[in-house]
């Protein structure tokens, strides 16, 4: 009974303002998940991508400052703000994945200390970077309670994956429905970490209870929930007993990462009650079950 749904576009400031005017200081928390999420699609319409991701976020920040300046503002950002800088990390090529050496300072993941400059971002990376920096500035400059979560692969049973976005979801969809899967570059050995939406929501909740001003955190599944495409295929096949049909494309996507694992240590240090509840196996099983239900 306390839920109200408004189907609105965050780029339409006038319509969004009506909601802020109505609820004002009763708005205790804003979680901005609205975005154009594909860095491949962004190239087709650079202006729309920037309008949604950057201007849309600015609209929400400006209206928050005007009507509910004490609200907690949470911006869901992306590891693509680092552009292709992660690809400068020294990697070794194993049978199923690219990997760093155990002695590497990146073994436990990439922290927010990585530079966002002097790299190829993709236009999506640029628009999200603009929103990221703007959110920080409203915290550090104006004194609003804002945070940026720079995320890798967010996933879960409700994820609607597509070919160019939603890695695990689309992979499982192809396997269950026996469709061809395209691997774009890096031989399928590119590595990502995966965080279940439940664990992300818990991180948001922990920050809401003890907010900071203009903070940034890299957040993801960490090393324990990392896998390459080839490793994910093997893990999924083991559960479904269905072999993948796939083709490898030599060309990787612009600004794509060979290896990206989130270093969660900063967030864990600041929010000691937070932990990952889902491992890769439980993520696979839950998503496979959900996709089978949808495919009936």
N, C-alpha and C positions, 0 to 999 in steps of 0.2 A: 504493500500500500504506500510505501514511501519512495517508490521508484517512478520517475517521470522520464519519458523518452522523447527527445527532440531530434528529428532527422534534419540536421543542418550542416552547412558547409562552413568550415572555419575561415575560409577566405571572405565570407560575407559578414563583414564587421557589424553592419546595422542589425542583422537578425541575431547574431550572437550577443550583441549588447542588450537586447531585450531580456535575455535569460539572466545576465549579470545584474540588470536593473531590478529584476523581480526578486532575486534571492540575496543579492548584496553580501553583507558580512556573514550570512548563513552558509556561504560557500567556504568550507573548511579545507578542501583539498581539490586540486585540479591535476589530473593525470593526462597529459597530452600524448595519446597514441596515434593521433590522426596524421597520416602521411601518405605521400606517393612513395611506395617502398622499393621500387626496382631501379637499380642504377643503369640497367640496359634500356628500360623504357624512357628514362629521363632524357636521353639523347634525342628522342623523337619529338619531344615538346619541352624544351629547356625552360621556357617562360612559365608554363603551367606547373612544372615540377618545383620551380623556385617559389612560385606564388603559394602553392599548398604548403610546402615544407618550411619555408622561411617566413613569408608574410603571414601565413596562417598562425604560426607560433607567435609572431610579434603581436598580432591581434589579441590573442589570449593573454599575453603578458601585459599589454597596455590596459586591457579591460580589468585584469586582476588588480593592477596598481590603482586604478580609478575607483573600483567598487568593493574590492575585498583585499586590501594590501597585506593583511595578516594571514592570508591563505597559504597553504603549502603547495608549491608549484613543482610538479615532477615532469620532466621532459625525457621521453624515451628517444634516445639518440642511437648511434650506430658506430661500429668499429670502422666504417668507411670514412670517418672524419680523418683517419690517419693516411688516407690515400693508399699508394702502393709502398709506403715506407716499410711495412712489415716484410715486404719481399727482399729487403736489403739485409735481413737477418741471415747469417750463415746456416745453411741447411744441408743435411745429408739425405740421400735418396735411399730409402729402404724398399723392401719388396712391395709393401702395400701403402706406404705413406712417406711424406717428407717429415723430417724430424730434426730438432736441434740436439746438440750434444748435451749430456747430463751436466757438464760444467758451465753451460751457457747461462748467462744472467736471465735469459728468457725461458729457461726450462719450466718454470711454474707459471709462465704466461706473460702477456704484455700489459704493462701498467699505463696509467694516464700520463706518465712522464715522457712517453714517446711523442716526438714532434709531429705537429699537423702540417708543417711547412715543407716546401720544396719536394712535392710529390704529385703524381697524377691521381686525382681524386675520383674522376667521373663527375658528371654534373649533379647527380644525386648526392654524392659525397659533399659537394660544395654547398648545396642547399641545406643539407642536414648540419653541416659545419656552421653555417650562418645562424641557424636556430640554436645550436649548441652554445655558441659564443654569446648570443643575445640573452639566453637564459642565465648564463653565468653572470653577465653584466647587471641584470636586474637584481641579482643577489648581492654582488660585491659592490656595486655602485649605488644602488637605490636602497638596499637593505631588505629585500624580500627573501622569504624562505624558499630558495630554489635549489634544485639538484638536476644534474644531467647524468643519466645512466647510459653509458656507451656500451651497447649490447652487441653480441654476435648473433647466433641463431637462437631465436626464441621458438619454442615448439610445444606440442601437446596434442591431445586427441581432437580438439576443435580447430586445429590449424588447417586453413584452406590453401594448401600449397599449389603453386603453378610452376611452369617449366623454368622460369627465370627467378623465381622467388619462393622460398619455403622448402628448403633442401630436403629434410627428412620426410615431411608430409608428402611431397610430390614423389619422392623415391618409393615410399610405401604404397602410394596410390598406383604407381606404375606396376609394381610387383603384384599387388592383389588383382589388378585388372589386366595383367599380362600385356602391358603396353611397352613399347620401346622407350628407353631412357637415354637421353643425350648427355654425355660427359663433355663439358666445355674446357678443353686444355688441361695441362699439368698431369696428364695420364690417369686422372681420377685419384691422384695421390694427395690432392689438396686437403688440408686438415682444418676442421672447425670444432669449436666446442658448442654444446647444446644445453640450453637451460629450459627446464619445464616451466610453463606459465605459472604454475602453482608456486614455484620457488621465487619467481620474479615478483609476484604479488606479495609474497611474504617480505621481500626486500623493501618494496614500496611501503608496506605497513610499518616496518621497523623505522624507516626514515621519517615517516609521518609522525610517529610518536616522539622522535627526538631530531627535529629538523636542523639543518645548517643553512648558511647563506652563500649561494653561488658555488656549491660544491660539485665536484665531478667524480664519478666512479666508473671504472671499467668493470663490467659485471657479466658473468656467463657461467657456463657449466664447468669451467676450469679443466685442468688436465684430465681429471677423472672421467669427464663426460666428453672427451675429444675423440674424433674419429675422422678418417679420410672417407671419401665416397666409396672406395673399394672396400674398406673395412665395414662401413655401414651396410653395404650390399651383402657381405658375408654374414653379418649379424642378423639381418632381416631374413635372409634365405634359410638360416638355421631354424628360425621360428616358423616361417610359413611353409617350408619345404618346397618352395617354388623358385626356380632359377630365374635370374634377371635376363631380360633381353635388352642389350644396350649397344650404343655406337659411341666411339670416341672421336671428338672433333679436336683437331690440333690447335685451333685458335682459342685462347682463353679470353674471358670477358675483360673489358677495359677496367683497370684499377682493382682487379680481383686479387685476392690473397692466396699465396701458396700455402701459407701456414698461419693460423691465428688461434691462439688460446688466450682467454681472458685471465688476467691475474686478479683474483678476488681478495687478495690479502688486505688491501686498504679498507674495503668495506667491512670485512670480517673483524678487523681491528676496531673500527668505530662502532660496529653493531654486533656485539658478541653473541646475541641470541639467534642470529641468523645462521642457517646452514642449508646445504643442499639435501633435499629429501628424496629426489629422484635420481637414479643412476641411468646409464644408457639402456641397460636391459629392461628396466621397468618402463622407460619411455617407449622403446620399441614395442613391447608387448601391449601397452595401453593403446598406442596409435594403430597398431595392426588390428586389434579388436574393434576399435571405432570405425576404421575404414571398411572392415568386413561387414559391419552393421549397415553402413551407408551404401554398400555395393549390392545388398540383397535385392 
